[in-house]
Amino acid sequence: QAGDTIFPDATGGQVTGMWRCDRGLLAFTASSTFLITALDKGDDFVAAPLSQEVGCVAPNSIQTLTDGSVVWLGSNGFYSFNGQNISFISAPPKSALLLTVTLANIAAGFRSMAQRRMNFASS
């Protein structure tokens, strides 16, 4: 029967998120984005691919901005859909940089503890 089941990704990719937008329903896999819209009669739906390269890896990241555009986190950073196009808007923090900063903070903490122990032992 028409409209019972929709598989947006013909390759079988698992849906990782869905979000309502002005033009219909955005459906995401980890590596693709689709727009699901009703046909003219309103008795069936169609899924049109918006991108076969940009998906959503964190469904809780999907949000609608005040201008109506939808933003989400993909595997390479944050993306936006303005009703027409998907745009890359921001890269995520570099985990290597965060790890380096964290290790530097840990090392500084150990040095500080060692210095306090030496000061305590000498008093």
N, C-alpha and C positions, 0 to 999 in steps of 0.2 A: 504494500500500500504506500502511496506517495507520502513523503515526509516522515516516515517512521524512524529511519535511521540515517544519519549523515556521517560519512567518514571523510573529513576534510582533506586528509593526506592520503592520496591514492597508494602511496608506498607502504602504508600501514603504520606510520609514525604515531606514537602515543601522544594524545593531547595533554599538554602540560599546563594550559591555562585558557580561560575564556573571559571575554570582557565586552560589555555593551558599548557601542559607539554610535555616533549620529547616523552612520550609513548601514548599520546592521550589527552583527556579532563578530568580534575578532576571535579566532581560534588559533592557538599556538601549539606547535610541537617544540622540541628543544632546538630544532634547526629550520623551522619554516613558520610562515604566518599566512593565514587565510581569512577572507571576509565572507561570512555567511549572510546571505540576503534572501528575502522572500521573492518568489516569482510574482509576476504581475497579478495573477489571480489570487495570490495569497494562500494557495493551498499546497504549496511545495516550496522547498528551499534549495539554494545552490551555493556551493562553496567555491569561491574563486581565489586562486593563489595570489598573494601580494608579494611574497618573497620565499624562495626556496633556500635562502642562505641565512636569514635572520629569524630566530625563534625566541622563545622565552624560557629561561632556565629557573626562574623564581616567580611562581604565580602570585605570591603575596606582594610582589613589587609593582604589579599593574595598577595604574592610577589614571584618572582623567584630570587634566589641568583645567584651569578656569577658562581657557580659550577653546576648550572642547577637544584638544588633542589628547591622545592616549600615550603614556610612557610606560616602559617596562625594561627589565634587565635581561639582556641577551648574553650569549657566551663571551662576547668581546666588549661589553659595556652597555650603556643605556641607549635606547632607541625611542623614537617618537613616530606616531602615525597621525597626520593632520587631516585625514579624510581622503587624501589623494596619494600621498607618498610616505614611505618609511624613511626616516633620517637617523643617522648615527649622531647622538648628541653628547656623549661623554664616555670616556674610558673608566673602568673601575680602578680602584687603588691597586698599585702594583704590590702583590703579596710578597715578593722578594724584598721590596723596600720596607714593608711593614715588618717582616721577619728580621731584617738587619737592624732596624730601629729597636725592636723588642729585645734582641740579643744584646745590643749596646746598653739598653736600660738595665737588663739583668746583670751584665758585667759591672756596670757602675754601682749597682746595689750591692754586689758581693764585695767590691773594693771598699765601699763605705762601711759595711759590716766588719770587714777585716781591720780597717783603720780604727773603728770603735773598740774592737777587742784588744788591739795593741795598746790603745790609750788606757783602757781599763786595767790591763795587765801591768802597765808601767806605773799606775798610781797606787 
